[in-house]
Structure formats: C-alpha cells, structure tokens
Amino acid sequence: MDFETVTRFKDAVSIDDSNLYLLSSNKSILGNPTYWHKFIIENVHDLQRNQILKILFELIQPFDLIPLCYTENKKGAFFFARICRQAIEKLCSDKLTVHNPFDENKPFKFKIILKYTSTDIIKVDLSENVMKVLQNRFKSHILCLTNFSEDPNLIEFVHLSQPRLLAFVLNVAKNLKPKSIKLCNNDIKTLDALKILPAHSIVSLDLRHNLIRDLAELKYLDHFNITELWLEGNPLCELYDEYSYVQQVIEHCPKMEKLDGFLLRQNGVPSFRRNFLCNISAYGVVDEFLECYFPTYDSKNLGKLERFYHKNALFSLTSEFFQKQLSSETSHLKSYQLYSRNLLNMSNSNSRNLFVGSSAIMKLFSDLPHSEHDPYSFTVDVLYYSTTCAIVVVTGVFREVPHVERILGFNRYFVLERRDEAFLVANEQLHVFNALTSQQMTAFKKCNSLQEARNPVQQNQMVNTFAIITNLTKDCAKMFLEECHYNLKHAMLLFIDLYQNDKIPSEGFKNVV
C-alpha cells in the first residue's frame, strides 16, 4: 500500500485557518512519531515542487520537515510528513498561510490533516533510491552532493538544508567511505549532521555558497583531519577580517593546508595568502615566486637572492614613522632612512638613492638589518598579469633579528618580467614603516607554533625546509637543527651568525656561489 491508495483514518483531525484552536487539544497526535500527517496546498499555480517546498522550508526553519509523495491535482498539491510538530506549530502560528514571492496577491494556503495514517500501514524507505544517486555522484573517493535536491534521479525532495535529511544522506554515504565531500549550493545553515560520519574519515570539505553564518559551526569538524576546506560564498565570510578568519578555521582544523583554494601551509610549513588576483592564471606564478622569495630574503643568502633579480633591475626604498602606535616606542627606522628616497626633496642626497643593477641591490640588502617576515600577515594583490609581465603588491609585517621586539610594516611593489622560463624582478619599491597597532597585535601569533618539531615526521619536514631556505645540504641542515634541538628560530640565528663570519665550510652548501 502507498500514500495514493491509503484510506484516511476515521479519527483523523483536519485543521485549517478556521479551527486552529484544535491544534492545542491534539498535542499527543503531534508528538506521536508513528503518525503520518497530510499537508494540502492551495494556489500552487504553475510552480514546481522544488520551488514551493523551498519557500516552505524558508518559513519553518530551523525546524525539520521531510515531505514525501508530493502530488499535484486539480485543487493544488499535497504531501505527507511525520515527526514535524514544531514545523506544524510554526505554520499554524502564521495561520497556515505562506507568502508567495512569485505573486504577492496569491499566498499559499495550507490545510493539515493530522493522523491521516500510520507507519504500520505505510512504510517508507528512501535508502535504496538515495544510494543509487550517491553512487552516480561518487568517484575517486570524492562524493559530490552539490545542488543535491535538484538531482533528476531523486524520487523525493531531499533538500540538505534540513539537518535530518543531511544526516540521513551522510549516513547512507558512509558505506561509500568518501574522503572528500562537496556540499555546495544546498542552503545549509548548520553542520551538526556531519558528526554522523566516522572520526578522521574526511580530509576535504567543500561548503561553498551555503548559508553558514558563524565559524562556531566548524566545531563539528573537530573530529576530522581536514586539510582542505572551502567556505567561500557563506554569510560568515563577510563577518570576519582575514586574520581572524584564518586563525579560527585553524583552531578547529589544525591540519589545514588549503583554505578557499589558497595554501596556508604545505607539509607543515606556512605558505602565503593573497587577497586579489586580477587573473586566475597568475596564481601559479605568484605562488611560486612568493614561496621562494621571502624565505630566501630572510636567509641573507645574497647569492641565491640575486637570482630573483634582472641584472639591470631598479630598486628604491622609502620609510615613514607613525606616532601613537604600540610600535612607536620600540621601533626606529634609522637603518632605512639612510637609504630612503624622497622625491619631494631633491636637495637631499638621499633622494638620489635609486639602486641600479642586481649587484647594487644585493649590496644594499647586505647593509639592511636582518629580517624575519610573518607570512600569516601577508596580503597580496596582483594588479596586472600577462604571460610576460606581472605587477604584484605584498603588504605585511617583519621583525629585525635579533631585535625581535621591533615589529615593522612593509609594502613591496614588484614588477616582474619573464626571462626564459622564470619571472625576474625588473623594478621594486620597498616602503618600510613602524607597524600599526592593528598589525602589531596579531604579528607572529601563529608562526611560533611552527618553530619546534616534536616527532620524527616534523623533524624531517623541518630539515627539508631549513635546507631549502639556507641552501645547505640536507646533512648539514640536520646538524644545525640537532644542535638547536629542532628549534627553527634558534637554528636560523645560528646559521646567520656562522654565515656572516664565514665559518660554514663550502661543502656544507648544495651549490657554492
């Protein structure tokens, strides 16, 4: 027997806008999970099932309603549902009337028949149909549930904005053992249903273009090992600044490597975030340049750094000191003012400080204080990109070593030109200033957690990273880190000291410059 042929119970209770008072005297029926209730809709006109039910869901949210056997007839349409007391009460509080956004003069009118039949007579199992749909959407450990309710192979309206339906679908999906799930465009507001999945089972989750408003929802991801997450297009993206956004995501997903398509770290090593790409094709070029440039700059390995510059490159430096900042008492810019260029005062000899050629630029860099940049502070804008040229602006903070209390801000404008297979710096402008209070408050908060390696895997990753930064052989890099008990900061300071005093044997480097 099915819904279309079943006979209505004799003691069923019909409720419309004229007898809403009957609801209060039938609480026991509403609370009984074995009863099916029939929902009758008037004024459906030519609207499709999914259109009408989405409008209904918007009204009753956050309460659950799972409509089954939606059927159209001459008078309108009807469907059946159970375990929906709160949804029924919400409908009745609105006098069984639902606003019709397609025609404001013709709202949807509902009539509900409580206790139409029971689960003893009508048994429904969506599992088989849902599993077939999931199998068609599953490939290479990736389960795509994007726009799930619109799948033409679904018999019922399975809208994943309903937490119970999302939990049901994910429970069925457990048998497929997905490692990556895409949940885009499903109007999802809460992630509570994800807790039904086994711990550590999911490493990648795509939640783009849903209705998640609070990063607190990420608490339901704590038991996974998420390394890649997409949240773009959710209301929460407008409520957090970039730093807070990344920090809170990492708190819930400490193994996160890629957020909204951008690398945060790779193999435990911090990467660089960017705010604006004028051309998506610039992603790979800019990513590769920044991943290599700043660690090399901080290493003071000028031979390696010079390879980033065209032999006829131009460089200029400016500086500015801001009063009434947290950094105002501890920072000074004397080392930078000495080389600062001031076009407004051409009588000043410093105004002529335009450095021409990569050799002259490296000589300047050798005279500037040694620095350590905070990659988590970086914002990157690509103002122009073509296959032969790019203009990149990087903003962030750095500190002087060993004077780590001096937090400075910077803007670097790179004009990159392609030479053979690589982009080289043809023109660079560096602007240095004492960090603003907002920058100082968040500077180097995350980098400290990456300075020590506590297990063999982390130690090996740190050896590889240290070797890349310093151009040391892997064996020599390992010796430095072992000497400093795998504290990256201490090892770097030791390397700088020995390198500046020419105490590192040439065989310790991979390539002697």
MIBA-238119 format. One line per field, with one value per residue (C-alpha): x, y, z. Coordinates in steps of 0.05 Angstrom, whole numbers. Layout:
BEGIN
px = c(X_...)
py = c(Y_...)
pz = c(Z_...)
END
This chain:
BEGIN
px = c(0_23_1_-41_-86_-86_-152_-155_-164_-234_-207_-161_-164_-170_-141_-149_-147_-218_-204_-131_-153_-156_-81_-74_-121_-84_-13_-10_-20_35_83_70_125_83_30_33_2_-24_-8_-54_-32_-77_-55_5_-10_45_101_144_150_220_202_143_178_239_193_161_228_249_187_193_269_304_252_252_200_212_158_142_99_88_29_-6_-81_-135_-142_-68_-19_-7_48_57_105_115_157_145_109_150_141_65_62_102_54_-6_24_23_-49_-29_-10_57_80_85_145_122_53_43_-32_-38_-4_-2_-59_-48_-94_-65_-98_-67_-63_-81_-49_7_74_42_5_54_128_177_250_289_355_355_340_388_444_436_440_502_536_527_558_617_684_756_737_701_627_593_528_526_454_433_357_358_384_334_343_317_246_233_253_316_338_402_384_343_392_354_357_431_445_405_442_510_492_475_540_583_583_620_676_687_748_724_653_626_564_558_493_448_426_460_458_487_539_512_494_568_580_546_608_665_722_782_744_741_802_770_703_672_617_615_552_512_481_531_535_583_651_629_595_665_665_630_694_739_739_761_831_811_868_826_764_721_675_671_602_575_550_605_657_632_636_710_774_824_869_812_780_843_860_792_789_857_834_781_822_895_919_890_935_888_831_785_835_896_953_962_1018_1049_1076_1071_1108_1068_1050_1026_955_933_873_865_884_866_876_869_927_972_960_1016_1068_1055_1051_1118_1152_1129_1141_1214_1229_1215_1249_1310_1308_1305_1362_1410_1436_1450_1479_1413_1371_1405_1377_1308_1330_1344_1416_1391_1337_1317_1304_1283_1265_1222_1205_1153_1146_1076_1065_1018_1025_1045_1108_1127_1169_1207_1217_1262_1276_1347_1374_1322_1321_1395_1376_1307_1289_1249_1227_1197_1265_1315_1366_1373_1427_1383_1332_1381_1381_1358_1396_1410_1431_1425_1495_1480_1414_1447_1499_1441_1407_1472_1472_1400_1383_1369_1294_1243_1176_1109_1076_1009_1007_1014_962_979_947_963_948_968_986_1004_1049_1108_1097_1064_1055_1049_1039_1055_1036_1054_1100_1170_1217_1291_1336_1359_1316_1252_1213_1217_1156_1157_1106_1122_1094_1134_1116_1146_1147_1163_1185_1192_1263_1267_1226_1225_1196_1250_1244_1255_1234_1219_1196_1201_1164_1180_1143_1135_1078_1009_976_927_987_1028_970_968_1041_1076_1020_1018_1090_1113_1076_1118_1186_1194_1189_1166_1166_1208_1159_1160_1235_1245_1199_1238_1304_1278_1252_1315_1357_1314_1318_1393_1417_1452_1458_1407_1461_1488_1418_1403_1467_1444_1375_1401_1448_1388_1342_1299_1281_1276_1286_1349_1377_1366_1401_1460_1464_1463_1518_1564_1548_1564_1630_1646_1650_1609_1652_1636_1619_1561_1524_1489_1515_1575_1563)
py = c(0_72_143_148_88_90_105_162_144_158_197_240_314_367_436_498_573_569_519_530_521_445_442_453_396_347_353_278_265_315_281_211_191_135_181_209_277_302_373_403_465_513_565_527_551_530_528_466_421_444_518_511_467_513_571_529_508_581_597_539_539_519_464_399_377_319_320_254_235_306_301_354_352_399_434_444_395_352_314_272_281_258_278_351_380_445_456_448_495_547_541_548_609_641_619_566_620_624_685_672_712_699_730_771_772_697_667_592_567_503_452_397_330_303_228_213_144_109_76_8_17_60_44_88_73_125_90_50_109_155_104_98_173_175_121_162_222_184_179_170_177_244_249_307_330_398_421_353_365_382_313_286_215_231_207_253_324_313_383_383_448_402_375_309_299_317_268_215_224_224_162_126_153_122_57_91_114_182_223_286_314_372_404_468_505_468_526_492_533_483_428_388_330_318_286_224_210_168_205_221_199_265_306_354_390_440_483_539_581_558_598_586_649_631_599_565_514_488_454_396_387_377_301_301_311_367_392_428_470_516_567_620_647_638_698_686_708_780_779_766_800_757_743_723_682_640_635_608_559_531_525_475_444_446_405_454_465_498_546_572_549_584_549_564_515_456_396_437_498_564_589_656_682_732_777_794_762_803_739_668_648_689_641_592_645_688_628_601_669_686_616_623_697_716_655_670_743_727_678_733_685_741_696_658_721_756_702_732_798_820_843_914_915_981_987_1044_1048_1096_1099_1131_1134_1134_1165_1139_1065_1007_1001_1075_1065_1003_1014_1061_1069_1097_1038_1050_1126_1125_1096_1126_1163_1228_1257_1318_1340_1333_1374_1317_1269_1211_1229_1202_1133_1094_1028_1003_931_868_875_944_919_860_908_948_886_865_933_929_895_820_808_754_762_737_700_698_774_777_805_801_838_823_888_865_798_773_718_766_814_819_874_847_885_850_880_851_855_834_840_853_797_793_854_814_866_913_899_937_940_939_947_916_932_881_890_821_806_738_719_650_604_648_715_762_828_885_940_941_994_978_1021_1009_1037_1021_971_998_977_932_897_890_859_799_795_728_697_634_628_610_544_523_535_468_398_345_280_247_267_341_338_311_365_418_392_396_466_491_462_500_566_563_525_477_403_361_330_399_427_368_383_455_433_378_428_473_416_427_498_531_602_585_545_603_652_604_597_672_683_630_650_724_704_656_596_547_503_506_432_447_482_448_500_543_614)
pz = c(0_-15_1_-62_-44_31_67_116_190_215_275_233_251_197_213_171_185_215_270_291_364_351_350_425_440_396_423_434_360_341_389_363_312_282_251_180_170_103_81_28_-10_-49_-101_-126_-197_-245_-194_-190_-128_-111_-115_-68_-17_-14_3_57_86_90_132_181_190_234_245_206_155_108_54_18_-41_-66_-114_-156_-171_-196_-129_-116_-86_-24_11_74_133_204_265_248_309_310_235_242_301_262_203_248_282_213_202_153_103_67_28_-46_-74_-145_-134_-71_-81_-81_-19_-9_35_75_107_151_165_229_238_166_171_208_196_209_143_102_108_71_57_17_26_-39_-84_-47_-51_-126_-133_-87_-127_-190_-154_-124_-159_-135_-61_-77_-62_-98_-64_-98_-112_-87_-86_-160_-180_-231_-205_-136_-125_-65_-50_-9_9_50_86_131_184_189_114_112_168_132_66_101_140_75_44_100_62_4_52_19_37_4_4_-37_-6_-48_-61_-11_34_93_158_208_204_262_216_198_266_240_197_227_260_216_154_117_95_45_51_2_33_-17_-27_32_89_146_189_245_247_311_265_250_318_282_241_302_297_224_196_148_105_52_65_23_56_2_-11_60_101_153_102_109_186_198_179_142_202_249_195_183_257_277_220_241_313_291_234_258_199_148_88_38_53_-2_-54_-24_11_85_93_57_96_159_131_127_58_34_27_-26_-28_-101_-167_-228_-270_-243_-288_-242_-184_-200_-218_-157_-111_-134_-131_-60_-32_-52_-48_24_57_14_31_106_99_76_23_-25_-79_-82_-74_-133_-179_-168_-200_-271_-279_-295_-242_-207_-133_-87_-14_26_100_145_221_252_321_374_355_400_360_366_428_406_332_295_221_221_181_127_128_109_41_35_-28_-22_-89_-54_-30_-87_-50_0_-23_-1_-55_-107_-76_-136_-139_-209_-223_-183_-153_-125_-97_-62_-32_-3_24_58_95_117_183_180_179_193_157_184_125_162_159_83_36_-37_-95_-168_-203_-273_-304_-373_-398_-400_-342_-273_-221_-150_-85_-19_49_117_177_194_253_258_282_337_358_353_393_334_292_226_170_96_26_-31_-103_-152_-227_-254_-325_-356_-375_-408_-362_-299_-276_-251_-212_-261_-213_-139_-90_-15_35_109_169_243_249_261_326_289_256_320_358_310_287_293_333_290_269_339_336_277_308_342_315_365_325_270_215_236_244_174_146_184_157_85_97_130_73_22_60_73_11_58_44_80_125_144_156_202_242_253_276_322_354_368_390_327_344_276_302_342_284_236_283_290_214_204_255_225_153_166_197_140_187_146_101_27_25_72_15_-43_-92_-78_-101)
END
